[in-house]
Amino acid sequence: MDYKIYPLPVGESIEPDPRIFYLGDCSKTVRLWTYFWLVRGEDRVILVDTGFNMASGETFNPDMKQPEDWQPVNRLKKHNVSPEDIDTVILTHLHWDHFSPTAKHFKNAVFWVNKIELATVLNPPYPWFGMFAFTDAIREFHNEGRFREVEDEAEVLSGISVFHTGGHTPGNQSVVISTSKGKAVITGDVVFTYRNIEENVPGGFNSNLLECFDAMRKIPQTGDLILPAHDPMVVERYGWEIG
């Protein structure tokens, strides 16, 4: 089964180069977009990540810019999708800009998350591992049984699967989606931009450098279309409808 993917930016930020490129140039900055992804196929309406509203996200990054029409629910409205239509949400990881209280709008959805990712946020080995997540919302969803935990690799639906990469966070996972143009890989934050892969430079914000290198090798071997988590070039390369 083939799907169409719609990249939906929800925020724009200017980040220090070394945060995005390991041991990068401290005098430089990088412009990023933060996406979540609408995926449609036959009667299925799926999201990869949830997006966020700056009303809650400003605690984590007050410099992030978000026009009102970029808020997640407004983004979905432009595609004639209401929150109740979402039946599946696949989470690349649990940082605030990928899972947020926006998830509470998706009342009919099953949420897929890597088991290591969830355990690390709920019981961080060091406080740093829980600093960048909406831990109250995550704990609430966990207590309500809203999460479906993935060990390593899993088929989510026909034509959609996930595989564990780690690297950025201990449980980052990438999402593989069949499209008419080939297999697309939504990387999660183990790959921020095309430059990370094309120049073999890991992300500067990482929890495991070796896993970053392994992921940057595996992702191009797995997919025909690579969709990094924060690169504005995604829409320049593939447009607003992919597949």
N, C-alpha and C positions, 0 to 999 in steps of 0.2 A: 504494500500500500504506500502511495506517495502522498506527501503533505506539502503545504505551502507555509513558509515562515515569514513573519512580519516583524522586523526589528523595530522596537518602540523605545526611543530614547526618553528617559525621565529626568535626566540631570546633566549639566555640563560643569566641568571643573578644570582648574589649572593646577597641575600637580608637580612637585619637585621631580626632576629627572631621575635621581637615584631611587625614588620610590617605585618607579615603573621599570627601570633598567638597572640591574644589579651593578653596583659600583659605578653608577653613571656620573654625569657632569653636574656638580653642585651649582654651577652658574646658569643652568638651563631649566626650563619648565616644559611640560607636555600638556596639550589640551586633550581632554578625554570626554567622551560621553558615557553615561551609564545606561545600559539597556535592560529591559526585560523583553521577552519574545512571545508573540502570539503565534500559535501553530494550529493550522486548520486542515482537516481531512475528512471528507464525507460528512458524518454527523458529529465529529469530535471537535471540541474546542479546548485547547490545551495551552498552558503557559509554561515557559521556562523562566523561573524566578518570578517575583511578585511586584517589583518596582517599590517605590516609597513616596510618601508626601514629605516635603521639606518641613512641614509643621512638626513632625516627629523626628526627622532626620537631621535637623540643624544642630542637635547636640553633638553629632558625630563629625559633621563637616559643614560648619556654618557658611563657608564660602561657596558651597555648591549652588548653582543657579538652576531654578526650575520655573519656567513660565507656567501659568495656571493650566494651559491646555496640554502641558506635558505630564500632569498628574496621572497616575495609572488608570483610574476609572475613566477619566476624560479621554485618554489615549484609546481605550477600548471602545468607547462610544463612537469614535470616528470610524470604527470597523463594524458598527452595528452589533457589538457584543456587550451584554450586560454581565455583571459579576456572577449572577446565578447560572449563566450559560457555561461557565468554566467547570469541566468535570475532572481535570487532571492538572496538577501543578508539579513540575519537576524542579527541584532546588539544586543549583550547582553547588552552593554552600550557604552558610547561615550568617554571613556578614550583613550588616544593617541595610546595605543598598541592594541586597539580593533576596532577603526575607525580612519583611517589615509587618507592622500591624495592618497594612493593606490586605494581608492574607485573610483577615476576618470577613472581608466582603465576599470571599469565594466559598460560600457556605456549602456548596454541593461538590466540592473538589476533594480528591485524595491528594495528599502531599507526599512526594517521594523524596527521601533524603538519605544520604550515606550514613550508615550506623556509626562510624568513627566520628564523623562530623558532629552528630547530635550528642554523642557521649562527651566529646571534648568541650563543647559549649556548656553542657549542663554540669559537668564535673571537670573544670579546667585544671590541668596539671600545674599551671601557673596562672595567676589572674589575667595576664596579657591575652590569653586565648579566649577569654570571655568579654574583653573590653569593647569589641566592635560589633556586638550583636544585641538585638532586642531580646534579652534573656527572659524577661517576664512573659512576653508573647510566646517565645519558644517553649517555655515551661508549661504555659497554659495549653498550647496545642499538644504537647507531649502527654499531659495529664488527661486530656480529652480523647486521646487515641487517634489524633488526626494524621499522624505521620506513619508512612509505610517505609520501613528501614531497609536499605540495600547493603548487602555485605561488601560486594566488590563490583560485579557486573550483573546487569539484569535487563530483561526485556520488559519495558513498561507497557507498550502496546505493540501491535503488529507494525513494524517499520520504525519503531522508536526504542532505543536502548540507552543505557548509561554505562560508563566504566569509570572506576576510581583512578584519579591521578595523584591526589594529595598535592604537595608542593606549595601552593599558596596557603591553604589551610590543611590540616591533617586529613579532612574528608572531602576535599573538593572533588567533584565528579563532572565529567564532560558528557554531553548528550549527543547521540548520533541519530539523525533523522533522515529517512529516505525521501528524496524529492525527485522530480522529473529531470533535474540536472545532475543527479548523483547524490551521494551521501554527504550531508552537511554535518559538521561538528561544531556545536556551541561549546566553547572551551571552558566556561567558567573563568575564574581569575588566575588560573595557572598560566594563562596567556592573556595579557592585557591588550596587546596591540600586534599588528602584523610584524612589526620590527622585532619583537621578541623572538618569533620563530625564524624570520628570514635572516636575522643576524646571529641567531643562537645565543641570545642574551636573556637570562632568566629575569623574572620580575624581581624588583628590589624588595618588595613587601612579600616575604615568603617565610614559610615555616620549615621547609626542607629543600635545600638547593639541589640535591641529587634527584629528587622526585620531579623538580621543575625540568631538569635536563631530559629525564626519561619521557616526560609528557610531551615536550617539544619535539621529540623524535617520533613518538607514537601517533600523535594527532594527525600529522600529514600522511602517515601510512594508513590511517583509518578512514579519512574522509577526503572527498573531492572538493568540497567547499568548506573553508575554515572561517568561523565566525567568532573572532575574539570578543572578550567581554566588554571592552571599553574603547574600541577604536572607531572614530567617526568615519574612517575609510570603508567600513562595512557597506554603507549604503552607496558609496561611490563605486565600489567594485561590483555590487550585486543588485543595487536598487532597493526599493521599499517592499518589494514582494519577491521572495526567493523560492524558486522551484516552479 
